[in-house]
Amino acid sequence: MKSDKKLLYIGEVERLTGIPRWRLRYLERKYRLIVPKRRGKGWRKYKRKHVSWILKLKKARQEGLSYSQIKQLIKTGAFWREDQILDVKKQRKMTKQ
């Protein structure tokens, strides 16, 4: 199928993002943050945009956000706005003090 050429297997996504396969599966099962298509025998096939999302998730985690906070930002649509991530990070710092 022509559209399959645009899709990536989990190993390719791991290589591009630096996130291990087990964590990608975990994020799919527990948080439903990235849900790839399934092909053939259930193999995960990711779109290029999934790689961008995963890299953004990785950056948000490095900024100190939990997966639950990230999921909430995604639900509200604020995850895609950099100022919202920084605002949540600032609020987190204030509650720790």
Buried (B, 14 or more C-beta within 10 A) or exposed (E): EEEEEEBBBBEEBBEBBEBEEEEBEBBBEEBEBBEBEEEEEEEBBBBEEBBEBBBBBBEBBEEEBEBEBBBBBBEEEBBEEEEBBEEBBEEBEEEEE
